[in-house]
Amino acid sequence: MKLGCNVKKIEDQAFIDSIQLEEVIHSEGLIEIDEMAFANCKKLKKINIPKSLKVIKKKAFEGCVSLSEETKENIMFRFGKEVFE
């Protein structure tokens, strides 16, 4: 799924429990991902994090078990481990 450049914020629980979501491509301009936005998206394997993104709130990616360790580490380095807890 590709999100357009007009998307500035992904709201709380926007994609929670999505059973088909495997990839998300964010455009530059995204500023914030709210709590539990992608929680329990168990098939989510790939997500890009644009430079414009300033905030990822707690538990935004909780239960995203298919993300690679490298992706998780990169996100945690920039935004903290709370995004997965």
PyMOL Python script that loads the backbone (N, CA, C, O; Angstrom):
from pymol import cmd

cmd.read_pdbstr("""\
ATOM      1  N   MET A   1       0.838  -1.158   0.000  1.00  0.00           N
ATOM      2  CA  MET A   1       0.000   0.000   0.000  1.00  0.00           C
ATOM      3  C   MET A   1       0.893   1.234   0.000  1.00  0.00           C
ATOM      4  O   MET A   1       1.860   1.314   0.758  1.00  0.00           O
ATOM      5  N   LYS A   2       0.566   2.172  -0.837  1.00  0.00           N
ATOM      6  CA  LYS A   2       1.312   3.415  -0.906  1.00  0.00           C
ATOM      7  C   LYS A   2       0.414   4.547  -0.431  1.00  0.00           C
ATOM      8  O   LYS A   2      -0.695   4.729  -0.933  1.00  0.00           O
ATOM      9  N   LEU A   3       0.908   5.306   0.543  1.00  0.00           N
ATOM     10  CA  LEU A   3       0.167   6.445   1.067  1.00  0.00           C
ATOM     11  C   LEU A   3       0.622   7.702   0.350  1.00  0.00           C
ATOM     12  O   LEU A   3       1.821   7.917   0.168  1.00  0.00           O
ATOM     13  N   GLY A   4      -0.319   8.529  -0.056  1.00  0.00           N
ATOM     14  CA  GLY A   4      -0.020   9.735  -0.818  1.00  0.00           C
ATOM     15  C   GLY A   4       0.721  10.794  -0.031  1.00  0.00           C
ATOM     16  O   GLY A   4       0.819  10.730   1.195  1.00  0.00           O
ATOM     17  N   CYS A   5       1.239  11.766  -0.754  1.00  0.00           N
ATOM     18  CA  CYS A   5       2.052  12.816  -0.134  1.00  0.00           C
ATOM     19  C   CYS A   5       1.210  13.782   0.698  1.00  0.00           C
ATOM     20  O   CYS A   5       1.760  14.578   1.459  1.00  0.00           O
ATOM     21  N   ASN A   6      -0.114  13.722   0.563  1.00  0.00           N
ATOM     22  CA  ASN A   6      -0.964  14.605   1.359  1.00  0.00           C
ATOM     23  C   ASN A   6      -1.247  14.040   2.753  1.00  0.00           C
ATOM     24  O   ASN A   6      -1.858  14.723   3.575  1.00  0.00           O
ATOM     25  N   VAL A   7      -0.815  12.809   3.035  1.00  0.00           N
ATOM     26  CA  VAL A   7      -1.022  12.197   4.350  1.00  0.00           C
ATOM     27  C   VAL A   7       0.046  12.717   5.312  1.00  0.00           C
ATOM     28  O   VAL A   7       1.237  12.463   5.135  1.00  0.00           O
ATOM     29  N   LYS A   8      -0.403  13.450   6.332  1.00  0.00           N
ATOM     30  CA  LYS A   8       0.510  14.031   7.316  1.00  0.00           C
ATOM     31  C   LYS A   8       0.552  13.227   8.608  1.00  0.00           C
ATOM     32  O   LYS A   8       1.545  13.251   9.335  1.00  0.00           O
ATOM     33  N   LYS A   9      -0.547  12.510   8.888  1.00  0.00           N
ATOM     34  CA  LYS A   9      -0.662  11.791  10.152  1.00  0.00           C
ATOM     35  C   LYS A   9      -1.471  10.521   9.930  1.00  0.00           C
ATOM     36  O   LYS A   9      -2.470  10.520   9.212  1.00  0.00           O
ATOM     37  N   ILE A  10      -1.018   9.438  10.562  1.00  0.00           N
ATOM     38  CA  ILE A  10      -1.779   8.193  10.567  1.00  0.00           C
ATOM     39  C   ILE A  10      -2.389   8.071  11.954  1.00  0.00           C
ATOM     40  O   ILE A  10      -1.672   7.991  12.952  1.00  0.00           O
ATOM     41  N   GLU A  11      -3.694   8.057  12.013  1.00  0.00           N
ATOM     42  CA  GLU A  11      -4.450   8.110  13.270  1.00  0.00           C
ATOM     43  C   GLU A  11      -4.329   6.818  14.084  1.00  0.00           C
ATOM     44  O   GLU A  11      -3.902   5.779  13.582  1.00  0.00           O
ATOM     45  N   ASP A  12      -4.725   6.922  15.370  1.00  0.00           N
ATOM     46  CA  ASP A  12      -4.776   5.774  16.277  1.00  0.00           C
ATOM     47  C   ASP A  12      -5.523   4.611  15.630  1.00  0.00           C
ATOM     48  O   ASP A  12      -6.620   4.781  15.098  1.00  0.00           O
ATOM     49  N   GLN A  13      -4.921   3.446  15.683  1.00  0.00           N
ATOM     50  CA  GLN A  13      -5.539   2.192  15.252  1.00  0.00           C
ATOM     51  C   GLN A  13      -5.999   2.192  13.790  1.00  0.00           C
ATOM     52  O   GLN A  13      -6.892   1.424  13.432  1.00  0.00           O
ATOM     53  N   ALA A  14      -5.419   3.019  12.957  1.00  0.00           N
ATOM     54  CA  ALA A  14      -5.850   3.150  11.564  1.00  0.00           C
ATOM     55  C   ALA A  14      -5.828   1.824  10.804  1.00  0.00           C
ATOM     56  O   ALA A  14      -6.726   1.551  10.008  1.00  0.00           O
ATOM     57  N   PHE A  15      -4.811   1.006  11.043  1.00  0.00           N
ATOM     58  CA  PHE A  15      -4.682  -0.264  10.323  1.00  0.00           C
ATOM     59  C   PHE A  15      -4.594  -1.452  11.280  1.00  0.00           C
ATOM     60  O   PHE A  15      -4.128  -2.525  10.896  1.00  0.00           O
ATOM     61  N   ILE A  16      -5.033  -1.267  12.505  1.00  0.00           N
ATOM     62  CA  ILE A  16      -4.902  -2.304  13.525  1.00  0.00           C
ATOM     63  C   ILE A  16      -5.522  -3.622  13.049  1.00  0.00           C
ATOM     64  O   ILE A  16      -6.604  -3.635  12.461  1.00  0.00           O
ATOM     65  N   ASP A  17      -4.830  -4.710  13.310  1.00  0.00           N
ATOM     66  CA  ASP A  17      -5.294  -6.068  12.998  1.00  0.00           C
ATOM     67  C   ASP A  17      -5.511  -6.340  11.508  1.00  0.00           C
ATOM     68  O   ASP A  17      -6.230  -7.274  11.153  1.00  0.00           O
ATOM     69  N   SER A  18      -4.904  -5.543  10.640  1.00  0.00           N
ATOM     70  CA  SER A  18      -5.043  -5.797   9.206  1.00  0.00           C
ATOM     71  C   SER A  18      -4.418  -7.149   8.874  1.00  0.00           C
ATOM     72  O   SER A  18      -3.254  -7.393   9.193  1.00  0.00           O
ATOM     73  N   ILE A  19      -5.180  -8.013   8.242  1.00  0.00           N
ATOM     74  CA  ILE A  19      -4.689  -9.355   7.960  1.00  0.00           C
ATOM     75  C   ILE A  19      -4.000  -9.472   6.603  1.00  0.00           C
ATOM     76  O   ILE A  19      -3.364 -10.487   6.318  1.00  0.00           O
ATOM     77  N   GLN A  20      -4.120  -8.438   5.759  1.00  0.00           N
ATOM     78  CA  GLN A  20      -3.532  -8.516   4.426  1.00  0.00           C
ATOM     79  C   GLN A  20      -2.394  -7.541   4.193  1.00  0.00           C
ATOM     80  O   GLN A  20      -1.690  -7.653   3.190  1.00  0.00           O
ATOM     81  N   LEU A  21      -2.197  -6.603   5.079  1.00  0.00           N
ATOM     82  CA  LEU A  21      -1.177  -5.573   4.898  1.00  0.00           C
ATOM     83  C   LEU A  21       0.218  -6.178   5.010  1.00  0.00           C
ATOM     84  O   LEU A  21       0.586  -6.708   6.057  1.00  0.00           O
ATOM     85  N   GLU A  22       0.994  -6.097   3.929  1.00  0.00           N
ATOM     86  CA  GLU A  22       2.357  -6.642   3.916  1.00  0.00           C
ATOM     87  C   GLU A  22       3.429  -5.583   3.732  1.00  0.00           C
ATOM     88  O   GLU A  22       4.568  -5.768   4.159  1.00  0.00           O
ATOM     89  N   GLU A  23       3.068  -4.468   3.094  1.00  0.00           N
ATOM     90  CA  GLU A  23       4.052  -3.418   2.818  1.00  0.00           C
ATOM     91  C   GLU A  23       3.362  -2.063   2.866  1.00  0.00           C
ATOM     92  O   GLU A  23       2.237  -1.905   2.390  1.00  0.00           O
ATOM     93  N   VAL A  24       4.057  -1.083   3.452  1.00  0.00           N
ATOM     94  CA  VAL A  24       3.547   0.284   3.496  1.00  0.00           C
ATOM     95  C   VAL A  24       4.650   1.215   3.012  1.00  0.00           C
ATOM     96  O   VAL A  24       5.780   1.176   3.500  1.00  0.00           O
ATOM     97  N   ILE A  25       4.301   2.041   2.054  1.00  0.00           N
ATOM     98  CA  ILE A  25       5.246   3.028   1.537  1.00  0.00           C
ATOM     99  C   ILE A  25       4.690   4.407   1.878  1.00  0.00           C
ATOM    100  O   ILE A  25       3.648   4.820   1.370  1.00  0.00           O
ATOM    101  N   HIS A  26       5.409   5.102   2.747  1.00  0.00           N
ATOM    102  CA  HIS A  26       5.012   6.448   3.148  1.00  0.00           C
ATOM    103  C   HIS A  26       5.750   7.453   2.283  1.00  0.00           C
ATOM    104  O   HIS A  26       6.927   7.265   1.975  1.00  0.00           O
ATOM    105  N   SER A  27       5.075   8.506   1.893  1.00  0.00           N
ATOM    106  CA  SER A  27       5.697   9.595   1.147  1.00  0.00           C
ATOM    107  C   SER A  27       6.298  10.603   2.109  1.00  0.00           C
ATOM    108  O   SER A  27       5.898  10.680   3.271  1.00  0.00           O
ATOM    109  N   GLU A  28       7.262  11.375   1.621  1.00  0.00           N
ATOM    110  CA  GLU A  28       7.772  12.488   2.409  1.00  0.00           C
ATOM    111  C   GLU A  28       6.590  13.404   2.699  1.00  0.00           C
ATOM    112  O   GLU A  28       5.723  13.593   1.846  1.00  0.00           O
ATOM    113  N   GLY A  29       6.554  13.953   3.858  1.00  0.00           N
ATOM    114  CA  GLY A  29       5.435  14.790   4.279  1.00  0.00           C
ATOM    115  C   GLY A  29       4.710  14.193   5.462  1.00  0.00           C
ATOM    116  O   GLY A  29       4.043  14.907   6.210  1.00  0.00           O
ATOM    117  N   LEU A  30       4.837  12.864   5.642  1.00  0.00           N
ATOM    118  CA  LEU A  30       4.255  12.222   6.815  1.00  0.00           C
ATOM    119  C   LEU A  30       5.009  12.717   8.044  1.00  0.00           C
ATOM    120  O   LEU A  30       6.239  12.691   8.079  1.00  0.00           O
ATOM    121  N   ILE A  31       4.262  13.171   9.057  1.00  0.00           N
ATOM    122  CA  ILE A  31       4.880  13.749  10.245  1.00  0.00           C
ATOM    123  C   ILE A  31       4.703  12.867  11.474  1.00  0.00           C
ATOM    124  O   ILE A  31       5.591  12.809  12.325  1.00  0.00           O
ATOM    125  N   GLU A  32       3.562  12.176  11.580  1.00  0.00           N
ATOM    126  CA  GLU A  32       3.255  11.466  12.822  1.00  0.00           C
ATOM    127  C   GLU A  32       2.500  10.164  12.560  1.00  0.00           C
ATOM    128  O   GLU A  32       1.636  10.090  11.686  1.00  0.00           O
ATOM    129  N   ILE A  33       2.850   9.143  13.340  1.00  0.00           N
ATOM    130  CA  ILE A  33       2.104   7.884  13.376  1.00  0.00           C
ATOM    131  C   ILE A  33       1.626   7.713  14.811  1.00  0.00           C
ATOM    132  O   ILE A  33       2.434   7.641  15.737  1.00  0.00           O
ATOM    133  N   ASP A  34       0.304   7.648  14.993  1.00  0.00           N
ATOM    134  CA  ASP A  34      -0.279   7.573  16.336  1.00  0.00           C
ATOM    135  C   ASP A  34      -0.216   6.168  16.919  1.00  0.00           C
ATOM    136  O   ASP A  34       0.189   5.212  16.257  1.00  0.00           O
ATOM    137  N   GLU A  35      -0.631   6.074  18.185  1.00  0.00           N
ATOM    138  CA  GLU A  35      -0.599   4.815  18.925  1.00  0.00           C
ATOM    139  C   GLU A  35      -1.377   3.712  18.215  1.00  0.00           C
ATOM    140  O   GLU A  35      -2.485   3.920  17.720  1.00  0.00           O
ATOM    141  N   MET A  36      -0.772   2.556  18.184  1.00  0.00           N
ATOM    142  CA  MET A  36      -1.367   1.330  17.667  1.00  0.00           C
ATOM    143  C   MET A  36      -1.841   1.429  16.209  1.00  0.00           C
ATOM    144  O   MET A  36      -2.721   0.674  15.794  1.00  0.00           O
ATOM    145  N   ALA A  37      -1.271   2.341  15.447  1.00  0.00           N
ATOM    146  CA  ALA A  37      -1.693   2.541  14.065  1.00  0.00           C
ATOM    147  C   ALA A  37      -1.565   1.266  13.227  1.00  0.00           C
ATOM    148  O   ALA A  37      -2.431   0.972  12.403  1.00  0.00           O
ATOM    149  N   PHE A  38      -0.492   0.518  13.439  1.00  0.00           N
ATOM    150  CA  PHE A  38      -0.262  -0.725  12.692  1.00  0.00           C
ATOM    151  C   PHE A  38      -0.197  -1.942  13.618  1.00  0.00           C
ATOM    152  O   PHE A  38       0.336  -2.982  13.231  1.00  0.00           O
ATOM    153  N   ALA A  39      -0.725  -1.825  14.812  1.00  0.00           N
ATOM    154  CA  ALA A  39      -0.644  -2.909  15.801  1.00  0.00           C
ATOM    155  C   ALA A  39      -1.282  -4.193  15.272  1.00  0.00           C
ATOM    156  O   ALA A  39      -2.351  -4.180  14.661  1.00  0.00           O
ATOM    157  N   ASN A  40      -0.595  -5.287  15.526  1.00  0.00           N
ATOM    158  CA  ASN A  40      -1.056  -6.634  15.157  1.00  0.00           C
ATOM    159  C   ASN A  40      -1.229  -6.845  13.661  1.00  0.00           C
ATOM    160  O   ASN A  40      -2.031  -7.678  13.239  1.00  0.00           O
ATOM    161  N   CYS A  41      -0.490  -6.104  12.865  1.00  0.00           N
ATOM    162  CA  CYS A  41      -0.442  -6.369  11.422  1.00  0.00           C
ATOM    163  C   CYS A  41       0.628  -7.447  11.232  1.00  0.00           C
ATOM    164  O   CYS A  41       1.774  -7.157  10.886  1.00  0.00           O
ATOM    165  N   LYS A  42       0.233  -8.665  11.462  1.00  0.00           N
ATOM    166  CA  LYS A  42       1.178  -9.780  11.553  1.00  0.00           C
ATOM    167  C   LYS A  42       1.890 -10.106  10.247  1.00  0.00           C
ATOM    168  O   LYS A  42       2.955 -10.723  10.274  1.00  0.00           O
ATOM    169  N   LYS A  43       1.339  -9.713   9.111  1.00  0.00           N
ATOM    170  CA  LYS A  43       1.982  -9.978   7.823  1.00  0.00           C
ATOM    171  C   LYS A  43       2.826  -8.805   7.321  1.00  0.00           C
ATOM    172  O   LYS A  43       3.469  -8.910   6.277  1.00  0.00           O
ATOM    173  N   LEU A  44       2.829  -7.692   8.055  1.00  0.00           N
ATOM    174  CA  LEU A  44       3.599  -6.520   7.639  1.00  0.00           C
ATOM    175  C   LEU A  44       5.086  -6.852   7.654  1.00  0.00           C
ATOM    176  O   LEU A  44       5.669  -7.102   8.708  1.00  0.00           O
ATOM    177  N   LYS A  45       5.690  -6.850   6.468  1.00  0.00           N
ATOM    178  CA  LYS A  45       7.100  -7.216   6.320  1.00  0.00           C
ATOM    179  C   LYS A  45       7.994  -6.024   6.029  1.00  0.00           C
ATOM    180  O   LYS A  45       9.171  -6.012   6.389  1.00  0.00           O
ATOM    181  N   LYS A  46       7.416  -5.005   5.364  1.00  0.00           N
ATOM    182  CA  LYS A  46       8.244  -3.905   4.897  1.00  0.00           C
ATOM    183  C   LYS A  46       7.522  -2.583   5.113  1.00  0.00           C
ATOM    184  O   LYS A  46       6.343  -2.435   4.790  1.00  0.00           O
ATOM    185  N   ILE A  47       8.256  -1.633   5.663  1.00  0.00           N
ATOM    186  CA  ILE A  47       7.721  -0.284   5.854  1.00  0.00           C
ATOM    187  C   ILE A  47       8.880   0.694   5.722  1.00  0.00           C
ATOM    188  O   ILE A  47       9.959   0.469   6.270  1.00  0.00           O
ATOM    189  N   ASN A  48       8.653   1.768   5.000  1.00  0.00           N
ATOM    190  CA  ASN A  48       9.696   2.785   4.915  1.00  0.00           C
ATOM    191  C   ASN A  48       9.340   3.921   5.869  1.00  0.00           C
ATOM    192  O   ASN A  48       8.165   4.216   6.088  1.00  0.00           O
ATOM    193  N   ILE A  49      10.337   4.537   6.418  1.00  0.00           N
ATOM    194  CA  ILE A  49      10.154   5.642   7.357  1.00  0.00           C
ATOM    195  C   ILE A  49      10.788   6.880   6.728  1.00  0.00           C
ATOM    196  O   ILE A  49      12.014   6.987   6.684  1.00  0.00           O
ATOM    197  N   PRO A  50       9.971   7.821   6.238  1.00  0.00           N
ATOM    198  CA  PRO A  50      10.529   9.002   5.567  1.00  0.00           C
ATOM    199  C   PRO A  50      11.241   9.934   6.549  1.00  0.00           C
ATOM    200  O   PRO A  50      10.981   9.904   7.752  1.00  0.00           O
ATOM    201  N   LYS A  51      12.119  10.741   6.029  1.00  0.00           N
ATOM    202  CA  LYS A  51      12.870  11.690   6.859  1.00  0.00           C
ATOM    203  C   LYS A  51      11.955  12.717   7.517  1.00  0.00           C
ATOM    204  O   LYS A  51      12.282  13.244   8.581  1.00  0.00           O
ATOM    205  N   SER A  52      10.820  13.006   6.899  1.00  0.00           N
ATOM    206  CA  SER A  52       9.890  13.998   7.436  1.00  0.00           C
ATOM    207  C   SER A  52       9.196  13.529   8.706  1.00  0.00           C
ATOM    208  O   SER A  52       8.658  14.349   9.449  1.00  0.00           O
ATOM    209  N   LEU A  53       9.197  12.216   8.970  1.00  0.00           N
ATOM    210  CA  LEU A  53       8.496  11.667  10.132  1.00  0.00           C
ATOM    211  C   LEU A  53       9.196  12.093  11.416  1.00  0.00           C
ATOM    212  O   LEU A  53      10.391  11.852  11.590  1.00  0.00           O
ATOM    213  N   LYS A  54       8.449  12.727  12.312  1.00  0.00           N
ATOM    214  CA  LYS A  54       9.014  13.250  13.560  1.00  0.00           C
ATOM    215  C   LYS A  54       8.588  12.447  14.783  1.00  0.00           C
ATOM    216  O   LYS A  54       9.326  12.398  15.767  1.00  0.00           O
ATOM    217  N   VAL A  55       7.405  11.810  14.744  1.00  0.00           N
ATOM    218  CA  VAL A  55       6.856  11.153  15.921  1.00  0.00           C
ATOM    219  C   VAL A  55       6.231   9.814  15.536  1.00  0.00           C
ATOM    220  O   VAL A  55       5.424   9.728  14.610  1.00  0.00           O
ATOM    221  N   ILE A  56       6.623   8.774  16.269  1.00  0.00           N
ATOM    222  CA  ILE A  56       5.892   7.508  16.245  1.00  0.00           C
ATOM    223  C   ILE A  56       5.525   7.241  17.699  1.00  0.00           C
ATOM    224  O   ILE A  56       6.399   7.123  18.559  1.00  0.00           O
ATOM    225  N   LYS A  57       4.240   7.147  17.964  1.00  0.00           N
ATOM    226  CA  LYS A  57       3.777   6.986  19.340  1.00  0.00           C
ATOM    227  C   LYS A  57       3.826   5.529  19.784  1.00  0.00           C
ATOM    228  O   LYS A  57       4.035   4.619  18.981  1.00  0.00           O
ATOM    229  N   LYS A  58       3.624   5.334  21.098  1.00  0.00           N
ATOM    230  CA  LYS A  58       3.707   4.012  21.724  1.00  0.00           C
ATOM    231  C   LYS A  58       2.831   2.985  21.017  1.00  0.00           C
ATOM    232  O   LYS A  58       1.717   3.270  20.577  1.00  0.00           O
ATOM    233  N   LYS A  59       3.381   1.789  20.930  1.00  0.00           N
ATOM    234  CA  LYS A  59       2.672   0.612  20.428  1.00  0.00           C
ATOM    235  C   LYS A  59       2.223   0.730  18.972  1.00  0.00           C
ATOM    236  O   LYS A  59       1.373  -0.043  18.529  1.00  0.00           O
ATOM    237  N   ALA A  60       2.772   1.671  18.228  1.00  0.00           N
ATOM    238  CA  ALA A  60       2.367   1.848  16.833  1.00  0.00           C
ATOM    239  C   ALA A  60       2.577   0.575  16.019  1.00  0.00           C
ATOM    240  O   ALA A  60       1.804   0.279  15.108  1.00  0.00           O
ATOM    241  N   PHE A  61       3.642  -0.187  16.359  1.00  0.00           N
ATOM    242  CA  PHE A  61       3.958  -1.411  15.629  1.00  0.00           C
ATOM    243  C   PHE A  61       3.934  -2.650  16.522  1.00  0.00           C
ATOM    244  O   PHE A  61       4.571  -3.654  16.204  1.00  0.00           O
ATOM    245  N   GLU A  62       3.217  -2.588  17.617  1.00  0.00           N
ATOM    246  CA  GLU A  62       3.106  -3.725  18.532  1.00  0.00           C
ATOM    247  C   GLU A  62       2.511  -4.932  17.791  1.00  0.00           C
ATOM    248  O   GLU A  62       1.487  -4.812  17.118  1.00  0.00           O
ATOM    249  N   GLY A  63       3.156  -6.076  17.922  1.00  0.00           N
ATOM    250  CA  GLY A  63       2.642  -7.297  17.310  1.00  0.00           C
ATOM    251  C   GLY A  63       2.951  -7.454  15.831  1.00  0.00           C
ATOM    252  O   GLY A  63       2.428  -8.360  15.182  1.00  0.00           O
ATOM    253  N   CYS A  64       3.789  -6.591  15.293  1.00  0.00           N
ATOM    254  CA  CYS A  64       4.191  -6.704  13.879  1.00  0.00           C
ATOM    255  C   CYS A  64       5.358  -7.694  13.803  1.00  0.00           C
ATOM    256  O   CYS A  64       6.520  -7.300  13.698  1.00  0.00           O
ATOM    257  N   VAL A  65       5.029  -8.957  13.858  1.00  0.00           N
ATOM    258  CA  VAL A  65       6.032 -10.006  14.019  1.00  0.00           C
ATOM    259  C   VAL A  65       6.816 -10.327  12.753  1.00  0.00           C
ATOM    260  O   VAL A  65       7.840 -11.006  12.825  1.00  0.00           O
ATOM    261  N   SER A  66       6.362  -9.858  11.598  1.00  0.00           N
ATOM    262  CA  SER A  66       7.050 -10.179  10.347  1.00  0.00           C
ATOM    263  C   SER A  66       8.069  -9.128   9.918  1.00  0.00           C
ATOM    264  O   SER A  66       8.781  -9.328   8.935  1.00  0.00           O
ATOM    265  N   LEU A  67       8.148  -8.014  10.641  1.00  0.00           N
ATOM    266  CA  LEU A  67       9.167  -7.011  10.312  1.00  0.00           C
ATOM    267  C   LEU A  67      10.545  -7.582  10.612  1.00  0.00           C
ATOM    268  O   LEU A  67      10.727  -8.284  11.607  1.00  0.00           O
ATOM    269  N   SER A  68      11.507  -7.285   9.760  1.00  0.00           N
ATOM    270  CA  SER A  68      12.863  -7.784   9.969  1.00  0.00           C
ATOM    271  C   SER A  68      13.482  -7.129  11.200  1.00  0.00           C
ATOM    272  O   SER A  68      13.092  -6.030  11.592  1.00  0.00           O
ATOM    273  N   GLU A  69      14.435  -7.804  11.793  1.00  0.00           N
ATOM    274  CA  GLU A  69      15.142  -7.252  12.948  1.00  0.00           C
ATOM    275  C   GLU A  69      15.841  -5.952  12.577  1.00  0.00           C
ATOM    276  O   GLU A  69      15.887  -5.024  13.384  1.00  0.00           O
ATOM    277  N   GLU A  70      16.377  -5.874  11.386  1.00  0.00           N
ATOM    278  CA  GLU A  70      17.055  -4.656  10.932  1.00  0.00           C
ATOM    279  C   GLU A  70      16.085  -3.475  10.889  1.00  0.00           C
ATOM    280  O   GLU A  70      16.413  -2.376  11.335  1.00  0.00           O
ATOM    281  N   THR A  71      14.894  -3.713  10.351  1.00  0.00           N
ATOM    282  CA  THR A  71      13.880  -2.662  10.301  1.00  0.00           C
ATOM    283  C   THR A  71      13.486  -2.232  11.704  1.00  0.00           C
ATOM    284  O   THR A  71      13.391  -1.037  11.986  1.00  0.00           O
ATOM    285  N   LYS A  72      13.256  -3.199  12.583  1.00  0.00           N
ATOM    286  CA  LYS A  72      12.892  -2.884  13.963  1.00  0.00           C
ATOM    287  C   LYS A  72      13.981  -2.075  14.651  1.00  0.00           C
ATOM    288  O   LYS A  72      13.691  -1.093  15.333  1.00  0.00           O
ATOM    289  N   GLU A  73      15.224  -2.479  14.475  1.00  0.00           N
ATOM    290  CA  GLU A  73      16.336  -1.770  15.109  1.00  0.00           C
ATOM    291  C   GLU A  73      16.444  -0.337  14.604  1.00  0.00           C
ATOM    292  O   GLU A  73      16.686   0.582  15.386  1.00  0.00           O
ATOM    293  N   ASN A  74      16.267  -0.146  13.306  1.00  0.00           N
ATOM    294  CA  ASN A  74      16.336   1.202  12.736  1.00  0.00           C
ATOM    295  C   ASN A  74      15.233   2.098  13.299  1.00  0.00           C
ATOM    296  O   ASN A  74      15.474   3.262  13.618  1.00  0.00           O
ATOM    297  N   ILE A  75      14.023   1.550  13.417  1.00  0.00           N
ATOM    298  CA  ILE A  75      12.909   2.324  13.957  1.00  0.00           C
ATOM    299  C   ILE A  75      13.137   2.616  15.440  1.00  0.00           C
ATOM    300  O   ILE A  75      12.909   3.739  15.891  1.00  0.00           O
ATOM    301  N   MET A  76      13.583   1.617  16.199  1.00  0.00           N
ATOM    302  CA  MET A  76      13.834   1.824  17.628  1.00  0.00           C
ATOM    303  C   MET A  76      14.951   2.829  17.867  1.00  0.00           C
ATOM    304  O   MET A  76      14.875   3.625  18.803  1.00  0.00           O
ATOM    305  N   PHE A  77      15.985   2.803  17.034  1.00  0.00           N
ATOM    306  CA  PHE A  77      17.092   3.743  17.172  1.00  0.00           C
ATOM    307  C   PHE A  77      16.585   5.176  17.032  1.00  0.00           C
ATOM    308  O   PHE A  77      17.006   6.063  17.774  1.00  0.00           O
ATOM    309  N   ARG A  78      15.698   5.394  16.094  1.00  0.00           N
ATOM    310  CA  ARG A  78      15.211   6.744  15.804  1.00  0.00           C
ATOM    311  C   ARG A  78      14.072   7.181  16.738  1.00  0.00           C
ATOM    312  O   ARG A  78      13.978   8.357  17.091  1.00  0.00           O
ATOM    313  N   PHE A  79      13.203   6.233  17.139  1.00  0.00           N
ATOM    314  CA  PHE A  79      11.989   6.620  17.862  1.00  0.00           C
ATOM    315  C   PHE A  79      11.815   5.947  19.227  1.00  0.00           C
ATOM    316  O   PHE A  79      10.888   6.292  19.960  1.00  0.00           O
ATOM    317  N   GLY A  80      12.671   5.010  19.577  1.00  0.00           N
ATOM    318  CA  GLY A  80      12.577   4.348  20.868  1.00  0.00           C
ATOM    319  C   GLY A  80      11.847   3.016  20.780  1.00  0.00           C
ATOM    320  O   GLY A  80      11.068   2.772  19.859  1.00  0.00           O
ATOM    321  N   LYS A  81      12.118   2.162  21.763  1.00  0.00           N
ATOM    322  CA  LYS A  81      11.546   0.813  21.750  1.00  0.00           C
ATOM    323  C   LYS A  81      10.062   0.801  22.054  1.00  0.00           C
ATOM    324  O   LYS A  81       9.396  -0.201  21.797  1.00  0.00           O
ATOM    325  N   GLU A  82       9.516   1.898  22.601  1.00  0.00           N
ATOM    326  CA  GLU A  82       8.106   1.950  22.957  1.00  0.00           C
ATOM    327  C   GLU A  82       7.182   1.750  21.765  1.00  0.00           C
ATOM    328  O   GLU A  82       6.021   1.381  21.936  1.00  0.00           O
ATOM    329  N   VAL A  83       7.687   1.991  20.563  1.00  0.00           N
ATOM    330  CA  VAL A  83       6.823   1.860  19.377  1.00  0.00           C
ATOM    331  C   VAL A  83       6.444   0.397  19.132  1.00  0.00           C
ATOM    332  O   VAL A  83       5.488   0.117  18.410  1.00  0.00           O
ATOM    333  N   PHE A  84       7.198  -0.540  19.736  1.00  0.00           N
ATOM    334  CA  PHE A  84       6.910  -1.960  19.582  1.00  0.00           C
ATOM    335  C   PHE A  84       6.322  -2.569  20.853  1.00  0.00           C
ATOM    336  O   PHE A  84       5.989  -3.753  20.853  1.00  0.00           O
ATOM    337  N   GLU A  85       6.185  -1.812  21.920  1.00  0.00           N
ATOM    338  CA  GLU A  85       5.719  -2.346  23.216  1.00  0.00           C
ATOM    339  C   GLU A  85       4.386  -1.763  23.609  1.00  0.00           C
ATOM    340  O   GLU A  85       3.851  -2.102  24.664  1.00  0.00           O
TER     341      GLU A  85
END
""", "prot")
cmd.dss("prot")
cmd.show_as("cartoon", "prot")
cmd.util.cbc("prot")
cmd.orient("prot")
